[in-house]
């Protein structure tokens, strides 16, 4: 009996030692790559105006886990600066340290902004088109600063950020910081809401202030999201106020999804001016298409996009074959 107990003790001892050794954290890292590419053909008043193969974005970087709670990340973007430019631009996209436990997340450095992350995740098709706030210049997708979020419960979380406000491509030049705060409230698994506010300026009268609200619904195969955004004094330019809303939805099958989106952007008229200050960009955007993901990391989408301008410019209709590759 004693020999049996001794043998059992030895087995448990070695098993426990083995488990502890294998559960011990080992620092590790991972390279990641993301590529957005497409072919597009545009018509205006029934006439072809643009045909091109494009690589809109190539993002690559490295993430290293120093411990179970601390990691570092660096990423670079190679992007197309626009039609007519001869060269792509390469810039630092992310470079930060992150601390994360069950409730608290904190980041310091060049950080991906949380301002519209929830909406962008619901839309889910960044390779086709940016989320509303990003596309229409309500805020940059990354900035230098600090960020913290705290999850009080499964229902609600709060976040706060202090940033330069210049974005990822520009150095701080005016010593004016941006302060932003928001919350996410999810009363049930199938619904989530977000409210957000930020302030950037030396005086209240001409400070840039952003107000954003969002609600999303996630069912078995259907997603529906809608957001409304309004900004006072865009880029700290007095009375450059504008806003709008976006509605997006998708229906997901096994490897195929059908999706659609509608954006509406408007700006105010400044005293003494005949037109609104952002008249050239005001209007509506329509996106609709099919998305197919035959294997993990590769997605292709034939889709239609059109832009209706309030300045009476002819409507541009564009057909795309868009691809996303990530690993």
C-alpha positions in Angstrom: 0.0 0.0 0.0 2.8 2.4 1.0 4.7 1.6 -2.3 1.5 2.3 -4.2 1.0 5.6 -2.5 4.7 6.6 -3.1 4.3 5.7 -6.8 1.1 7.7 -7.0 2.8 10.7 -5.3 5.8 10.5 -7.8 3.4 10.4 -10.7 1.4 13.4 -9.4 4.7 15.3 -8.7 6.1 14.8 -12.2 2.7 15.6 -13.8 2.4 18.8 -11.7 6.0 19.9 -12.6 5.4 19.1 -16.3 2.1 21.1 -16.3 3.7 24.1 -14.6 6.6 24.0 -17.0 4.3 23.9 -20.0 2.0 26.6 -18.6 4.9 29.0 -18.1 4.7 31.9 -20.4 7.2 32.1 -23.2 7.7 35.4 -25.1 6.8 35.1 -28.7 6.0 37.3 -31.8 4.2 37.2 -35.0 4.5 38.9 -38.4 1.3 40.2 -40.0 0.4 41.4 -43.5 -2.7 43.0 -44.9 -3.2 44.0 -48.6 -6.1 45.8 -50.3 -6.1 45.6 -54.1 -8.8 46.1 -56.8 -9.7 46.7 -60.4 -12.2 49.4 -61.0 -14.0 51.0 -64.0 -16.0 54.2 -63.7 -18.7 55.8 -65.8 -20.0 59.4 -65.8 -23.1 60.1 -67.9 -22.6 56.8 -69.7 -19.0 57.5 -70.7 -15.9 55.7 -69.3 -13.7 58.1 -67.3 -11.3 55.8 -65.4 -10.1 52.2 -65.5 -7.3 51.0 -63.3 -5.7 48.3 -61.3 -4.8 49.6 -57.8 -3.1 48.6 -54.6 -4.9 50.8 -52.2 -3.0 49.7 -49.1 -0.3 47.3 -48.0 0.1 47.0 -44.2 2.8 44.9 -42.6 4.2 44.7 -39.1 5.2 42.7 -36.1 3.6 42.1 -32.7 5.7 40.7 -29.8 4.2 39.4 -26.5 6.7 40.2 -23.7 4.4 38.7 -21.0 0.8 37.6 -20.6 -0.2 41.2 -20.1 2.3 43.3 -22.0 3.0 43.4 -25.7 4.5 45.7 -28.3 3.4 46.3 -31.9 4.9 48.1 -34.9 3.3 48.4 -38.3 3.9 50.3 -41.6 1.5 51.3 -44.3 2.2 51.7 -48.0 -0.7 53.5 -49.5 -1.8 55.1 -52.8 -1.9 58.9 -52.2 -4.5 59.4 -55.0 -5.0 59.5 -58.7 -2.3 61.5 -60.6 0.4 60.9 -58.0 3.6 59.2 -59.2 4.7 57.6 -56.0 3.1 55.6 -53.2 3.7 56.8 -49.6 5.1 54.8 -46.8 4.6 55.8 -43.2 4.6 54.5 -39.6 1.1 53.3 -38.8 1.4 51.8 -35.3 4.2 51.8 -32.7 3.0 51.2 -29.2 3.2 49.2 -25.9 0.0 47.7 -24.6 -1.0 46.5 -21.1 -4.1 44.3 -20.9 -5.8 42.3 -18.2 -9.4 41.1 -17.9 -10.9 44.6 -17.4 -8.2 47.2 -18.2 -6.5 48.0 -21.5 -3.9 50.7 -21.8 -1.7 51.8 -24.8 1.1 54.3 -25.2 2.7 55.4 -28.5 1.4 55.6 -32.1 -2.1 54.1 -31.5 -4.9 52.9 -33.7 -7.8 55.2 -32.7 -10.8 53.7 -30.9 -13.0 56.6 -32.0 -14.7 54.6 -34.8 -13.3 51.1 -34.2 -16.7 49.6 -33.2 -18.4 51.0 -36.3 -15.5 49.8 -38.5 -15.8 46.3 -37.1 -19.5 46.2 -37.7 -19.0 47.4 -41.3 -16.2 44.9 -41.6 -15.1 45.8 -45.2 -12.3 48.3 -44.8 -10.7 47.0 -48.0 -13.8 48.3 -49.9 -14.3 51.7 -48.2 -13.4 53.4 -44.9 -15.9 53.9 -42.1 -17.8 57.1 -42.1 -15.7 59.2 -39.7 -12.5 58.1 -41.3 -13.6 58.6 -44.9 -15.0 62.1 -44.4 -12.2 63.4 -42.3 -13.8 63.5 -38.8 -10.6 62.0 -37.4 -7.5 60.0 -38.3 -7.3 56.2 -38.0 -4.1 56.5 -35.8 -2.4 59.1 -33.6 0.3 59.5 -31.0 -0.9 59.5 -27.5 -2.2 57.4 -24.7 -5.4 55.3 -24.5 -7.2 53.4 -21.7 -10.4 51.4 -21.6 -12.1 49.8 -18.6 -14.7 47.1 -18.8 -17.0 47.5 -15.8 -19.1 44.5 -16.7 -20.4 42.5 -19.7 -22.8 45.3 -20.3 -20.7 48.5 -20.3 -17.1 49.7 -20.9 -15.6 53.2 -20.9 -12.6 54.6 -22.8 -10.5 57.7 -22.7 -7.7 59.0 -24.9 -5.3 62.0 -25.0 -3.7 62.5 -28.5 -1.7 65.0 -30.5 -4.7 65.4 -32.9 -2.4 65.6 -35.9 -2.8 62.0 -37.1 -0.2 59.4 -38.0 1.4 61.3 -40.9 2.1 64.6 -39.2 4.3 65.8 -36.3 2.7 67.8 -33.5 3.0 71.4 -34.5 0.6 73.5 -32.3 0.8 72.0 -28.8 -3.0 71.6 -28.9 -4.0 68.1 -27.7 -7.2 66.2 -28.5 -9.2 64.7 -25.5 -11.7 62.0 -26.3 -14.0 59.8 -24.3 -16.7 57.3 -25.1 -18.6 54.2 -23.9 -19.9 51.0 -25.3 -23.2 49.6 -23.9 -24.4 46.1 -24.8 -27.6 45.2 -23.0 -27.8 41.9 -24.9 -25.6 39.8 -27.1 -27.4 40.9 -30.3 -27.2 44.7 -29.7 -24.4 47.2 -29.0 -24.4 51.0 -28.7 -21.7 53.6 -28.5 -21.5 57.3 -27.7 -18.4 59.4 -28.2 -17.2 63.0 -27.7 -13.8 64.7 -28.3 -12.5 68.2 -27.8 -9.4 69.9 -29.4 -8.7 73.6 -29.1 -7.6 76.4 -26.9 -11.0 78.1 -26.6 -14.5 76.7 -26.7 -15.6 79.1 -29.4 -13.4 77.6 -32.2 -12.5 74.2 -30.7 -13.0 71.2 -32.8 -15.7 69.0 -31.1 -17.0 65.7 -32.3 -20.2 64.1 -31.3 -20.9 60.5 -32.4 -23.6 57.9 -31.7 -24.0 54.4 -33.0 -26.2 51.3 -32.6 -25.7 47.9 -34.1 -27.6 44.7 -34.3 -26.0 41.2 -34.7 -28.3 38.3 -35.4 -27.4 34.8 -36.6 -26.7 35.8 -40.3 -27.7 39.4 -40.4 -25.8 42.5 -39.2 -27.3 46.0 -39.2 -25.5 49.2 -38.1 -26.3 52.9 -38.1 -24.3 55.9 -36.9 -24.7 59.6 -36.7 -21.8 62.0 -36.5 -21.5 65.7 -36.1 -18.4 67.9 -35.8 -18.0 71.6 -34.9 -15.1 73.6 -36.3 -13.5 71.0 -38.4 -9.7 71.3 -38.1 -10.2 74.2 -35.7 -11.7 76.4 -38.4 -14.6 78.4 -36.9 -18.1 77.5 -38.2 -16.8 74.7 -40.4 -19.5 72.4 -39.0 -20.6 69.3 -40.8 -22.2 65.9 -40.1 -24.1 63.0 -41.5 -25.2 59.4 -41.0 -24.3 56.0 -42.4 -26.4 52.8 -42.6 -24.8 49.4 -43.4 -26.0 45.9 -43.4 -24.9 42.4 -44.5 -26.3 38.9 -44.8 -23.8 36.1 -44.2 -23.9 32.6 -45.6 -21.1 30.0 -45.1 -18.5 31.6 -47.5 -20.6 34.3 -49.2 -22.0 37.5 -47.9 -24.3 40.1 -49.4 -23.9 43.7 -48.2 -25.0 47.3 -48.7 -24.3 50.7 -47.3 -25.7 54.3 -47.6 -23.9 57.5 -46.5 -25.2 61.0 -46.3 -22.9 64.0 -45.6 -23.9 67.6 -45.2 -22.2 70.8 -44.0 -23.5 74.2 -42.9 -23.4 77.6 -44.7 -21.1 80.2 -43.3 -22.5 83.8 -43.1 -22.0 85.7 -46.3 -21.2 82.6 -48.4 -23.5 81.3 -51.2 -22.8 77.7 -50.6 -22.0 75.5 -47.6 -18.2 75.4 -46.7 -17.8 71.7 -47.7 -20.1 71.9 -50.7 -17.7 70.0 -53.0 -17.9 66.9 -50.8 -21.5 67.0 -49.7 -23.7 64.2 -51.0 -24.6 60.6 -50.8 -22.6 57.4 -51.2 -24.1 54.0 -52.2 -22.2 50.7 -51.9 -23.6 47.2 -52.7 -22.0 43.9 -53.6 -21.2 40.3 -52.9 -18.2 39.0 -50.9 -16.7 35.5 -51.2 -14.1 34.0 -48.9 -13.0 30.6 -50.3 -10.1 30.2 -47.8 -9.0 31.9 -44.6 -7.2 35.1 -45.2 -8.5 35.8 -48.8 -11.6 37.7 -49.7 -12.8 38.8 -53.1 -15.8 41.1 -53.8 -17.5 42.3 -57.0 -19.2 45.5 -55.9 -20.9 48.7 -57.2 -20.2 52.2 -55.7 -21.7 55.5 -56.7 -21.4 59.1 -55.4 -24.1 61.7 -55.7 -22.9 65.2 -55.2 -24.9 68.2 -54.0 -22.9 70.5 -56.3 -24.6 69.1 -59.3 -21.5 67.4 -60.6 -22.5 64.3 -62.7 -22.9 61.1 -60.7 -20.0 58.7 -60.9 -20.8 55.0 -61.1 -18.0 52.6 -60.5 -17.7 48.8 -60.7 -15.0 47.1 -58.6 -13.4 43.8 -58.2 -11.9 44.2 -54.7 -9.6 41.8 -52.9 -8.3 41.5 -49.3 -5.3 39.3 -48.4 -4.2 39.0 -44.7 -2.1 36.7 -42.7 
